[in-house]
Amino acid sequence: LTPQGSHMLDFDVFMSLPSPSGPQSFSSRANLESYGFLYSDYYGVEGLPIGMVKDRRGEGYTPLAKHAKDLTRDYVGLTCAACHTGDLRYNGERLLIHAGQGNLDYERFISDLEMAVSEALQDPKGTGYIAQMAGKGVDESNATSRLAAAKQRVDGLRARGQVPAGRESGP
């Protein structure tokens, strides 16, 4: 639950993106579990999995100023627990293993996130993105600006973390 400064993406944008692979939102539990994110009955803020947090930094703090300027104060980010929490099933019980090996496929997650942002940017109304943001009280102009900033951000994340050609990503 504690932010670690990993400002991955504007929180409202992340929560409003449609999934490129199905009818659910990108941030839906079913979609995020497909990348290896884990959920716990005792943890979670705003429906986020273990290791994903909402970072509220407050007025005047703009860590992604070159991408989002003053468009938002809330970001979604990852903590160590995203990659270092595993689970084990034993005698019908699920045990979370903290600081252990996780099964998060980060590369596929970022690749699909980039695809979701790109598709929403190409057709923000048709994908339902504008309607989702309107439900959060965000007007169309602001929603579109925040999506464009998210595209710049995710492109940067993708460029830094790409798996070399001829290699395959995985957990």
N, C-alpha and C positions, 0 to 999 in steps of 0.2 A: 503493500500500500504506500510505501514511501518513495517519492520521486527521486531519481538519481541523475537528473539533468539530461536524459536521453531523448530530448524533444524530437520524436520521430515525425509526427504529423499533427496538424490542427485537429483537435479532438472532435469537434462537430463535423468536420469534413470526413474524418475516418468513420465516424458512426453513421454517416449518411450515404456512404458509397455503396452502390449495388455490387453484388458479386458478379464477376465476369463468367462464372461457371454455373450459375443457377439463379433461382428466383429470390433467394434470401439476400440479406445485406452482407457486405464483406465482413462486417464486424460480428455477424451472428455466431453463436456458439458452434453450430454445426460446421460452418466454414472454417473458423479458427482451429477447431479440433482437427481438421483435415491436415493442418500443417504441423501438428504435434503439440499445440498448446494444451495445457491441462486446466481443468476447473475443479474447484473444491466447494463443498457445501458451506464451508466456514470462511471463505475468502471471496473477495470480489467487490469491486466498486463499479457501478454503472454497467454491470454485465461483462466485465473484462476478465480474462483468464489470469491464472497465476503468472506473475512476471510481467504483466502489462498494467500500467498505471495511468491515471489522469493526473497530470501535473498542472497545478494552479499556481501561477507565479505572481499574480497581482499586477496592479497598475505600474506602468512604466518599465516593466521587465520584458524585453523583446529579444530573446535569445536567437531567434531566426529572422532578425530584422531584414536581412537581404532577401528573404523569401516572403515573409508574411507582414512585414512592416508592423503597423499597429492594428492589424485585423483581428487578432485574437489574443487571449491570455492563457487559454487552456490547450494543452498538448497531450497527445498520447505518446507514451514512451515505454521502453522495455527496461526491466531490471535484470540483475543476475539470475533471478529465479526462472526467467523464461527459458534459459538454456540449461540451468542447473537444478531443475526439479524433475524428478522422474516418478513413475508410479509402478507398483508391483501388485499383482493380484495373488492372494494366498488364501486357501480355504474359503473362497467366496468373499473375502474382504479385500478392499483396495487400500493399499498403504502408499502414502506419499513419501518420497525419499528426497529430503531437502539436501541441497548441496551435492546431489548426485548427478548422474548422467540423464539428461533429458532427451527427448526425441524430436525437438523442434527442427524443422527444415527451413531455416532462415532464408536461404537463397530463393527457394520456391515461393515463400511468403512474400518477400520483397518483389520478386518478379511479378507475381499475381497482383500485388498491391499497385505496382506501376501500371499494369494492364487495366485495373479497375479505375484508377485515376484518369488514365488516358481515354477510356471509353466514356466516362462521365463528362470529361472536358469536351469531347467531340459532340455529345448530345445531352447536355445537362437536364433538359426537360424530359426528353424521351426515356432516359434511364431512371427517372424518378428522383434524381439528386436534388433538383430545385424544390420539389415538393417536400422532401425530407428536411431540407434546410428551412423552408418556410414554416414547417411544424415546430422548429426551434426558435422562430421569431426572426429569422435572418432574411432580409430582402434579396431579390434576385441578383442585383448588382454586387452586393457584398458576397453572396454565396459564390458567384462566378469568380470574383477576385481571389477569394480564399482557395478555390479549387485550382486556379492558375498557380498560386503560390505553392500549393501542395504538389503540383506537377513538377515544379522546379526542385522542390525538396526531395521528392522521391527519385527523380532522375539522378540527383547527386548521390543519394544513398545507393542506388543501383550501380552507378558507375564505379563507386569505391569498392563494392563488394562482389563484383561479378566473378563467377567461377571461370577459370581459363578455358578457352576453346578446347574441345576434345575431352574435357573432364565432365563428370556428372556430380550434381549437388546431392546433398542428402542430410539427414539429421546429424 
